[in-house]
Amino acid sequence: MSLLKTFKNYCSYFEKYLSTWLVAVAIFTCSTYMELNTTPFQRHFSLSDTKISYPFSKVEQFNNFKLAITAVVFPFTIMVVIIFIKSLKKSNKDKSQIIHLAHITTLSYFMALSLNVIITEFLKLRIGKLRPDFLERCGADVPIDDIMLDPFKIYNSSICTAPYGQAILMDGFKSCPSGHSSFAWTGFNFLNLFIMGQLKLYSGSNNNKGRFTLLKLINLLPLAFCLHIALSRSQDYRHDFYDITLGSLIGFTASTFSYYQFFHFIFDEDCDQTRFDDSKLLDTGDVVLPL
């Protein structure tokens, strides 16, 4: 195959998925804009509310950078390693299938992350729930005599001095749902589905006619990471269990939905294959693209 024909074949292949990539990028861009430029709903509060009186943890178990590495980069790296190992077992003529698998994995994973972040961010901004450590973020400037006179009086954010900065204060209105929990479940649940599909844990020869095998315990590892990250948010007093539960459900739903748009069900015989085998475009380029 000539270099020019190879180039045309790759262009035809990626053109088929261009619209999907544009949608995923648009969703992610929109969610990023919302996070950086939209002020959350500022719910009123009482200074006697014990649910928002917990201390502000300056050091988190999983800050945003550590979350990105652990819940986003690490699962993707494991998937890349699995694809690389599969490529070693393929002949040169089957390399197009590996390229297709790598591409679809990247696209579906990015779509899952994009869906998760826009749903999570939208709900955070609209719900405006106060974090458990909100009062310390607020640093209310109210005379103690006024508090003693009416301890259940309702205030708004105008009384806050924001001792940790305005950004930290505004973040205090974005407790629900838990973004860390949703990202953890998006990344690791997607990885879990990918492992079950590529290793055929519940179909084919590895299923062992439905009997239990020790290999199936590998599913517990991604779930353990999810729970560890999610529960750390309660320990850092960033979220309560309602926030964590909703965030986990969003991440689980986004990753499951996105995965099954591109891959077969984990119980299918061909669960290690993508739903649409467009790898032949990379070989022949003779498939007619839809208008």
N, C-alpha and C positions, 0 to 999 in steps of 0.2 A: 504494500500500500504506500503510495507516494505521500510525501510530507504535506503537500497541498490538500490531498483528499482527506488525510487524517485531521488536518485543521478544520476542514469543512464539516467533517463528521462531528467533531467536538462542538463546533458552533451550533450545529443542528440539535445536538443533545442538550446543551445548556439553554438554548433558546426555548426549549420545551418547558423549562422550569423557571424561566426568567420572571414570569408574572407571580409565581409563588414566592420567589425570593423578594420581589418588590413589596408584596403584601406583608411579609414577615418583617422586613426592614422598616416599613411604614408604621407598623404596629409598635415596634420597639422604639422608633424615633418619637412617636406620639406620647408614649409612656414616659420617656426621658424628659420631654418638654413639660409634661404635666408635673413631674417631680420637681423640676428646677424652677418652674415659673408660676405654679398654682398654689395659692394659700389654702390650707385646709379649713374646714368648717370649725370655728372656735366655740366649742360648747361651754356653757356656763358651769360653774362649779361652786362647791362649798369648802371652806377652809377646814371644816371639821370632818370631811369625808376621808375615812381611814383607807379606803381603797386606792387613793391616789397620794398617800402619805409615805410611801416607801422611799428609802434613800436612793440617790442617783449614783449609779456605778460608773466611775470614770474609766475603768478598764473592763471591757466586755470579754467574755470567753470567745465570742466570734464577732469581731468587728467586720465592717463591710468588706475589707480586703481579704481577710481570712475566710469569710463566707464565700466570696467569689472563687477563691482557690479550692476550697474544700467541696463546695456544693455544685460548682459549675465546671471548673477546669478539670478537677480530678475525675469525675464521672466520664467526661468526654475523653480524657486521656486513656482510661481503661477501655473504652469502646474502640479507640484507635489501635490500641495494642491487640485487641481481639481480632480486628480486621486485618492487621499486619500478620498475625499468626495464620489466619485463614489464607492470606495471599501466598504464604510459603508452601501451602499444599496445593496451590493452583498452578497449572501450566501457563506458559506465556500467552497462549491463545485465549485463556480465560481471564486475562488481566482486566478486560473491560467490565466484567462482572464485579470485580473488586473495586474498581473506580466508581462504578454505579452505586455499590453498597456504601462506600465511604461518603459519596456525595449525598445520598438520600439520608444517611445517618446524621450528617451535619445539618442538612436542611430541616429535617423533622425535629431535631434537638433544638435548633435555634427558634423554630416556630413554637415549640412548647415553652421555651423561656419567654418569648415575646408575649404569648397569650397570658402566661402567668403574671408577668410584670404589669401589664396594662390593667388586668382585672384587680390585682392587688392594690395598685396605686390609685385607681379610680375609687375603690371602696374606702381606702384610707382617707382620701380627701373629702369624700362625701359624708362618711360616718362621723369623723371628728372625735372619736373616742379618746379620752384622756389616758395617758400612760400611768402605770402604778407609781411612778416617781415624779408625777407632774408638779406637785406642790414645791418640790425642791428646785425644779427647773424654773418655776414661776418666780419664786422669791418674793412673795406678796408683801407689798408695802401698806400694811393695815395696822393701825394702833391696837395694841393688845386689849385696851379697854373696849374697843368696838367689837372685837371678837368675843370677849366675855359677855358683853351686853346681848349680842345676838349671834351665838355660835353657828346657827344653821342658815345664816344669811347667804344668799346666792350672789356671786361676783362674776365678772367677766375678766378677760385678759388685760384690761386697762390697769389693773392693780399690780401687774407683774413687773418686776425690775429686771428679769432675765439675767441672773448672775452668771450664767454660762454662755450667754450670747443669744441673740434673737433666733438664730437658726435652730439651736437646741430647744428653745421654747416652742417654736412652731412644730418641731418634730414631736413634741409632747402631745400634740393633738392627733397624732397618726398611729394610735395603738392598734386599731383593728382594721384589717387582719394582720397577723404577724408576717412580715415580709421574709424574715429569715426562715420561718417554717415553710412558707410557700416555695421558696427557692430550694430548700433542702429536699422537699418532696418532689419537686419538679425534676431536679437533677438525679437524685438517687432512685426514684421510682422509674424514670425513663431508663436508667442504667439497668435496673432490675428486670424490666421487660426485655431489654436488649439481650441481656445474658440468657434469660429463659428462652428467647427465640433463637439466638445463634447457637446455643448449646443443645437445643431441643430437649429441654429438661422434662417437658410434659407431652412430647410427641416423638415419634421415631424410635430408634433403638435405645436412646437414653431413658425413655419413659418406662422401660422394663415392664410393659403391660400394666401400667398404672400403679405398680408397687413402689413403696418408699425406698429411696436410695440416699446415701449420705451426700451425694452430689447436690441434691435438692436443698440442702441446708445452706448452700451458698446464697440463697435468697435472703437469709437473715442478716447478712452483712450490710447491704445497702439500707435495709430497714433500721438497723441499729444506728447508722450514721444519721438517718432522718430524725429519729427520736432523740439522739444526743444533742443535735443542734437545736431542735425545737424546745426541748426541756431547758436548755441553757438560757433561753429567753425569759423564762419564769424565774430562774435563779438570779439573773441579773436585774430583775424587777423592771424589765422592759415591756412585758406582756403578762396578761393573766391567761388562764387555760381556755377561755372562750376565744381569745385572739389566736392562740396557738392552734386550736382545733379548726377554726375557719381557714386560717392560712394553710394548714396541712391539707384540708379538703380541696382548696383551690389548686395547690401544687399537684396533688394526686390526679385531679380531674384534667388539668391542662396537659400534663405529661401523658396520661393514658389516651386522651382524645387525639393528641398529635401523633403519638406512636402508631396508633391503629389506622390513621389516615394514610400511612405509608408502608406499614408492615402487616403481614398476616397475623391472625390470632395465634397465641402461644400454644394452643392445642391442635392447630392445623399441622398436617404433615409437612407442608412447605413453610413453616413458621420462620425459617431462617432467610426467607426470600422477601424482597420488596413486593408490594401489591402490583406494581407495573414494571415489567422487565424491559426497560428502555436501553439496556446495555447494548442491544443490537445496533442502536444508532451509532455507537462508537466504532462498530465493526464495518457496517455496510453503508449507513447513511441513506438507505433507500426507503425508510419509513416515512410516509406522508404525514406532515405535521398538521394538526387541526387548525382551522382558520380562526 
